[in-house]
Amino acid sequence: MTVQPAHRIANLSQSDIRHMTRLCEHLGGINLGQGLGDLPAPLEVQFGAITAIRDDHSSYALPEGIRPLRQEIAKKLLRDNGLKADPESQIVVTSGTTGAFAATLAALLNPGDGILLFEPFYGYHLNTIMLSGLEPQFLTLEPPRFALDEERLRAAIRPNTRAIVLCTPSNPSGKMFSEIELRALERVAEACDLLVITDEIYEYITFDGRQHISPASVGNLGQRTVSIMGFSKTFSVTGWRLGYLFAPEKIARAINLVNDLLYVCAPTPLQYGVAAGFAAPPALLRGIATEYQRKREILCEGLDHAGLTPIVPEGAYYVLADISKFGYSDAKSAALALLEQAGVAAIPGSAFYRSTVGESLIRFCFAKDDGTLQEAAKRMLRFRAA
């Protein structure tokens, strides 16, 4: 018997994020490519998980998650997002936000359905869409503002479009969608009867006094929105693979069925850990934005000095930088040259675009300690034109 890869993965490959991380490790460089995060998890979260392990909370949880965590999430959604959620029927705890996204696609969309991505997009969104047999469709938001225009949005909708993905704050651009833009999205989604799937994993990492707006809190969007959120960035536990979603009851029930079939449940003791994190002082969440804003300034200043023009983000912990004046033929060549010359890894902008706009950009992550960012800034002064 000859075993061949399935047709569904024929056009898929390992992401540039993974590739650059492996290459950086091989060369011993500073990895500002992958959003790994070097900050420690809060003690409440650590001890919550340790206690759960010691208390032998090691069996399967309900597929929708342990009740104490869902109750804490419901409180958080009301307090921070303006969303009233029933913890028994509208919240599903998942194996990371990627697990939430995959279960949502499988539960609510059929092969051949179109799903609209705003580019720059998060590569895992695109690959999961393709793996699911859906048709990815694209609307380019032009740098540096990445503004969403209602007429262009309407023009991007095709007869088979069934859903829109909205990442806010955005990976990789740091774009935060305004209420005006979300009202435009609401009008188009209602007129075309579209599902809206959000990725709000960076909701607490916002800068210059901006406030995150959950799309489901705007107008009638909540009736057609799956809000995907998580703990990885908030509590610095990216390797724990814990996320959650909030949706109307009928939608949440369908997603939870798939969540059960694909993943059974998210890791039980780790769910107790993040549940304990909600007991942390409110200053913890407020301090996240302040800390990351300082890191943003360190990196953006370093990029400026190196001649890499940063597009200063409104949120999240990534910066897109314009490298067009260095004369490289494409973004991947520029990123490889930066790693070879300066020992700093970044991600080619082409990883986040289907259009050619990404060939003039590379993405940096500043979820690092200050010393690492300062050293990376010094090294980037070695970067030279092609």
Steps between C-alpha positions, in 0.01 A plus 500: 500500500632842403396770744468848351421826681134596487389743230387745768862573598640511145525880500601538864850537642659582831455866582780753454462564873609145581768505231661821625487376860684180410757692295551752781560218749752343263691828465468599866323826419245711685151385407271799445300293254271259682270636770647274767501746789770496768295644786419277800148379576339667806556308822125455544487314168806288575386400847144440380624238254746348749226469761266336248769245413569428867125464562492250211270697271633284220189345344300622202313826540171575330568589135377854565744538788492486878213694656715727724693622197188561291351698789812715525498555122136615515589757767795619293292530180246720677761713677751549221312438175145612572371153411243314707571127475334192648793290626294181461406540133698776326865442599729224374855452631727375221847367424638843421336763283619299200289211628205734541543624144529150351192376690303808390578446133415130518174561687359793303637494143496251214776414250497752218359782712689827470653670802641852483834590656633853539863515400742515661355182652624250758645206309345232720155639418567455130648151532213379720252636246675312220525181705124524559426503127375859505577767242716780642412844369697818564457872554824698527509769769761750391785598734567698707141552630348169385161674489188296422290663226135396478474525120812291447372248754170464313686460172712218648195286585437223246191283447652216706638717783361375830731648765749774585800462732593805706817511711504797739753604624653352189786262455714608314411869458387604848190655342207557737163533331298805602129511578441679168670217314312237700169672422588476131580131549164454672312652206677281245469184712126555545439586134691189382403272795860425595651328801768708677787318671727713717847441640543723806796326662687832541207688654696621804806612306394844378695824482470877538180478703303309237221272618435164340151463354359149472310484170218298660425799725423726203139529379355164396834337417478275807221298336734383223841509670729236646736689732828310545725603789768337710752496780830450316592867467323632811660252739814422293415130467527448126604137542196411710273517193189640665242720336126553511212630294171674563206466262120481492378174657412315180834588343699418815328160524600408144860610556523311828391180325796532262728610785414176680556285189834662410658575838282333772589782739767756575763392760311477828762612759603791281138615488512526879819700467353770276181503708719595798654774286172690503554549872817699430490871583333715231828691471647191333288544187538878502875462528526279193435787261745730678777242492453418134477864400847551645626203301334636187693824539833319545451297182353778285784734595752229415333434164504872422871527576569201276309656211212256525188717504257366764124517460431573865231257622186598690490169685638142519876447523617506141643768272496498122799687358548631147821363345439614142786751493755225568449368149437131564303315235247369749421494871641152557839604359500803729410294808771244426756776447404661830551170679834434331639854536359598839400175668139616541208293372186664361216367285462591131192712437407262221396250772203727571399600147384344175552835325842650430461761776671264744822487300602839639439408864642280776345431842670521839372381839581702813373252763856478636684631800636853463862388486431267207321777311784745564758249379292429189481875431881523511542202273258633240735792434706243303221448247605606152334555164500225241 
